[in-house]
Amino acid sequence: MNAIVENLIGLDLRAEIDRLRKERNAVILAHYYQAPEIQDLADFVGDSLDLSRKAAATDADVIAFCGVRFMAEVAKILSPEKTVILPDMDAGCSLEDSCPPDQFAAFRAAHPDHLALTYINCSAAVKAHSDIIVTSSSAETILSQLPADQKIIFAPDRHLGGYFARKTGRDMLLWEGSCIVHEAFSETELLKLKAEYPGAPVAAHPECPVHILDHADYVGSTRGILDYVLASDSDLFIIATEPHIIHQMEKAAPHKTFIGAPGADGNCNCNACPYMAMNTLEKLYLALRDLTPQIEVDEPTRVAAKRSLDRMLEMTGGVSGPDVGRPKL
């Protein structure tokens, strides 16, 4: 790959990507955690599920998903007739890796009286073994509709599951997975930052451990955090999620200041997702040019996974999170 990328030196990658976008009748999706140069050329920027839903509503033949593998799988689940490409097939997710499908299936079989609520950050195969998929925006709404005596498995993020267990009072059996990005935040360094900037609200994603959430003024999804800081009267914020979301914040509110919550070394460099960083303009160009690597999901898995996704949408009135229907900033 490095040799191929070196051969692209001198190409106007933005112009070439635009040309291929038109030729391929492609829609380019970028998650909030992508590098700014990818966010800026995408047709849609947002959270994972809503990007896939927006792409499904277009007449595009090709979906180029600049995110991680499970996100591109969701796009294929919702748009099986479209070609879905991912700039780098190795762009995985620590939450997905923490929950192998065969182990999850065995875990479910050992707890047949439990309903499996599974965070969308998992593989298509794990979705197929689940009852209801949830997002960080929809989980509380879905939990409120389940009988109080219904036993629940929450996978794969133990921090997200723990957050909703505390918030709703539900006793849930938690899968022991976690996000390497959100686990990297340091409570000690965060407290130093809060002391340096007294009064600055802390906005955190619920994938963070409880010792980070305890210091947050707002806890919510990536889009929820974005909406919170834009609506707030404050001009300075500490952001405890993957730092590339700050790009959208700065574009929408250039008069405000956003500081990434620090990791153990006192800065936020360790909190940038290494998987998201695998996608580059060069790889996006090659993926559009060659229509590879392509995402494939076998039909039985796709149908079963879509059933668990549809259940979430049915229970939330078709609204999977606060950024549904919102245009790119």
GIHU-V254990 format. One record per residue. N is the residue number from 1. RES is the residue in three letters. SS is DSSP state (helix for helix, strand for strand, loop for the rest). D_LAST is the distance of its C-alpha to the last C-alpha in Angstrom with 2 decimals. Layout:
N/RES/SS/D_LAST  N/RES/SS/D_LAST
This chain:
1/MET/loop/32.38  2/ASN/helix/32.69  3/ALA/helix/35.11  4/ILE/helix/32.90  5/VAL/helix/29.91  6/GLU/helix/32.29  7/ASN/loop/33.20  8/LEU/loop/29.66  9/ILE/loop/30.03  10/GLY/loop/29.70  11/LEU/loop/27.42  12/ASP/loop/24.25  13/LEU/helix/22.22  14/ARG/helix/18.97  15/ALA/helix/21.15  16/GLU/helix/23.12  17/ILE/helix/20.23  18/ASP/helix/19.00  19/ARG/helix/22.65  20/LEU/helix/23.16  21/ARG/helix/20.03  22/LYS/helix/21.70  23/GLU/helix/25.19  24/ARG/loop/24.50  25/ASN/loop/22.35  26/ALA/strand/19.93  27/VAL/strand/16.47  28/ILE/strand/14.83  29/LEU/strand/13.23  30/ALA/strand/12.09  31/HIS/strand/12.56  32/TYR/loop/10.95  33/TYR/loop/14.37  34/GLN/loop/14.41  35/ALA/loop/15.04  36/PRO/helix/12.39  37/GLU/helix/13.97  38/ILE/helix/13.52  39/GLN/helix/9.87  40/ASP/helix/9.41  41/LEU/helix/11.69  42/ALA/loop/10.80  43/ASP/loop/10.46  44/PHE/strand/8.80  45/VAL/strand/7.73  46/GLY/strand/9.36  47/ASP/loop/12.91  48/SER/helix/15.87  49/LEU/helix/17.42  50/ASP/helix/14.54  51/LEU/helix/13.58  52/SER/helix/17.27  53/ARG/helix/17.43  54/LYS/helix/14.73  55/ALA/helix/16.66  56/ALA/helix/19.88  57/ALA/loop/18.94  58/THR/loop/18.61  59/ASP/loop/21.76  60/ALA/loop/21.01  61/ASP/loop/24.14  62/VAL/strand/22.57  63/ILE/strand/19.86  64/ALA/strand/19.05  65/PHE/strand/17.83  66/CYS/strand/16.77  67/GLY/loop/17.69  68/VAL/loop/21.20  69/ARG/helix/24.06  70/PHE/helix/24.01  71/MET/helix/20.44  72/ALA/helix/21.62  73/GLU/helix/24.70  74/VAL/helix/22.81  75/ALA/helix/21.25  76/LYS/helix/24.88  77/ILE/helix/26.23  78/LEU/helix/24.07  79/SER/loop/24.46  80/PRO/loop/27.94  81/GLU/loop/28.45  82/LYS/loop/25.59  83/THR/strand/25.98  84/VAL/strand/23.75  85/ILE/strand/23.65  86/LEU/loop/22.72  87/PRO/loop/22.84  88/ASP/loop/25.25  89/MET/loop/27.32  90/ASP/loop/28.30  91/ALA/loop/24.82  92/GLY/loop/26.09  93/CYS/loop/25.60  94/SER/helix/28.11  95/LEU/helix/27.83  96/GLU/helix/28.61  97/ASP/helix/31.43  98/SER/loop/32.85  99/CYS/loop/33.54  100/PRO/loop/35.67  101/PRO/helix/36.17  102/ASP/helix/39.96  103/GLN/helix/40.05  104/PHE/helix/37.68  105/ALA/helix/39.85  106/ALA/helix/42.94  107/PHE/helix/41.43  108/ARG/helix/40.65  109/ALA/helix/44.15  110/ALA/loop/45.61  111/HIS/loop/43.90  112/PRO/loop/44.39  113/ASP/loop/44.08  114/HIS/strand/40.52  115/LEU/strand/37.32  116/ALA/strand/34.77  117/LEU/strand/31.28  118/THR/strand/29.30  119/TYR/strand/25.90  120/ILE/loop/23.72  121/ASN/loop/23.95  122/CYS/loop/27.23  123/SER/loop/28.77  124/ALA/helix/29.32  125/ALA/helix/32.99  126/VAL/helix/32.43  127/LYS/helix/30.29  128/ALA/helix/33.29  129/HIS/loop/35.54  130/SER/loop/33.44  131/ASP/loop/33.74  132/ILE/strand/30.26  133/ILE/strand/27.02  134/VAL/strand/24.83  135/THR/loop/21.43  136/SER/loop/21.01  137/SER/loop/19.60  138/SER/loop/22.44  139/ALA/helix/25.47  140/GLU/helix/26.71  141/THR/helix/26.59  142/ILE/helix/28.54  143/LEU/helix/31.01  144/SER/loop/31.80  145/GLN/loop/33.02  146/LEU/loop/35.39  147/PRO/loop/39.03  148/ALA/loop/39.86  149/ASP/loop/42.52  150/GLN/loop/40.38  151/LYS/strand/40.40  152/ILE/strand/37.07  153/ILE/strand/36.09  154/PHE/strand/32.64  155/ALA/strand/31.51  156/PRO/loop/30.55  157/ASP/strand/28.94  158/ARG/helix/31.64  159/HIS/helix/29.42  160/LEU/helix/27.02  161/GLY/helix/30.12  162/GLY/helix/31.87  163/TYR/helix/29.11  164/PHE/helix/29.29  165/ALA/helix/33.08  166/ARG/helix/33.29  167/LYS/helix/30.91  168/THR/helix/32.65  169/GLY/loop/36.14  170/ARG/loop/36.31  171/ASP/loop/38.55  172/MET/strand/36.83  173/LEU/strand/38.13  174/LEU/strand/35.54  175/TRP/loop/35.15  176/GLU/loop/35.29  177/GLY/strand/32.07  178/SER/loop/29.40  179/CYS/loop/26.33  180/ILE/loop/27.44  181/VAL/loop/24.22  182/HIS/helix/24.42  183/GLU/helix/28.19  184/ALA/helix/28.02  185/PHE/strand/27.07  186/SER/loop/30.18  187/GLU/helix/31.32  188/THR/helix/33.56  189/GLU/helix/30.93  190/LEU/helix/28.48  191/LEU/helix/31.29  192/LYS/helix/31.94  193/LEU/helix/28.34  194/LYS/helix/28.55  195/ALA/helix/31.85  196/GLU/helix/30.43  197/TYR/loop/27.60  198/PRO/loop/29.27  199/GLY/loop/27.19  200/ALA/loop/23.86  201/PRO/strand/22.42  202/VAL/strand/22.15  203/ALA/strand/19.45  204/ALA/strand/20.67  205/HIS/loop/20.17  206/PRO/loop/23.31  207/GLU/loop/24.20  208/CYS/loop/25.52  209/PRO/loop/29.29  210/VAL/helix/30.71  211/HIS/helix/31.77  212/ILE/helix/28.15  213/LEU/helix/27.06  214/ASP/loop/30.06  215/HIS/loop/28.52  216/ALA/loop/25.05  217/ASP/loop/24.09  218/TYR/strand/21.42  219/VAL/strand/21.52  220/GLY/loop/18.96  221/SER/loop/16.79  222/THR/helix/13.94  223/ARG/helix/11.46  224/GLY/helix/14.16  225/ILE/helix/14.29  226/LEU/helix/10.67  227/ASP/helix/11.40  228/TYR/helix/14.76  229/VAL/helix/14.03  230/LEU/helix/11.69  231/ALA/helix/14.53  232/SER/loop/17.33  233/ASP/loop/19.52  234/SER/loop/20.05  235/ASP/loop/18.95  236/LEU/strand/19.86  237/PHE/strand/19.08  238/ILE/strand/20.57  239/ILE/strand/18.44  240/ALA/strand/20.62  241/THR/loop/18.76  242/GLU/loop/17.94  243/PRO/loop/16.74  244/HIS/loop/14.02  245/ILE/helix/11.59  246/ILE/helix/12.23  247/HIS/helix/10.27  248/GLN/helix/6.88  249/MET/helix/9.03  250/GLU/helix/10.39  251/LYS/helix/7.51  252/ALA/helix/6.66  253/ALA/loop/10.47  254/PRO/loop/12.49  255/HIS/loop/15.57  256/LYS/loop/15.70  257/THR/strand/17.34  258/PHE/strand/16.71  259/ILE/strand/19.71  260/GLY/strand/20.01  261/ALA/loop/22.97  262/PRO/loop/25.90  263/GLY/strand/27.97  264/ALA/loop/31.74  265/ASP/loop/32.04  266/GLY/loop/30.22  267/ASN/loop/26.96  268/CYS/loop/23.97  269/ASN/helix/24.70  270/CYS/helix/26.39  271/ASN/helix/23.37  272/ALA/loop/21.30  273/CYS/loop/21.75  274/PRO/loop/24.30  275/TYR/loop/23.63  276/MET/helix/19.91  277/ALA/helix/21.08  278/MET/helix/23.41  279/ASN/loop/20.83  280/THR/loop/20.74  281/LEU/helix/19.99  282/GLU/helix/23.75  283/LYS/helix/24.00  284/LEU/helix/21.13  285/TYR/helix/23.02  286/LEU/helix/26.27  287/ALA/helix/25.01  288/LEU/helix/23.86  289/ARG/helix/27.11  290/ASP/helix/29.42  291/LEU/loop/27.61  292/THR/loop/28.56  293/PRO/loop/28.34  294/GLN/strand/27.99  295/ILE/loop/27.49  296/GLU/loop/30.45  297/VAL/loop/31.24  298/ASP/loop/34.73  299/GLU/helix/35.01  300/PRO/helix/36.82  301/THR/helix/34.28  302/ARG/helix/31.36  303/VAL/helix/32.99  304/ALA/helix/33.82  305/ALA/helix/30.38  306/LYS/helix/28.76  307/ARG/helix/31.25  308/SER/helix/30.03  309/LEU/helix/26.36  310/ASP/helix/27.45  311/ARG/helix/29.39  312/MET/helix/26.36  313/LEU/helix/24.56  314/GLU/helix/27.83  315/MET/helix/28.16  316/THR/loop/24.69  317/GLY/loop/24.77  318/GLY/loop/22.42  319/VAL/loop/19.63  320/SER/loop/19.10  321/GLY/loop/16.57  322/PRO/loop/14.20  323/ASP/loop/11.13  324/VAL/loop/13.24  325/GLY/loop/12.05  326/ARG/loop/8.46  327/PRO/loop/6.23  328/LYS/loop/3.80  329/LEU/loop/0.00
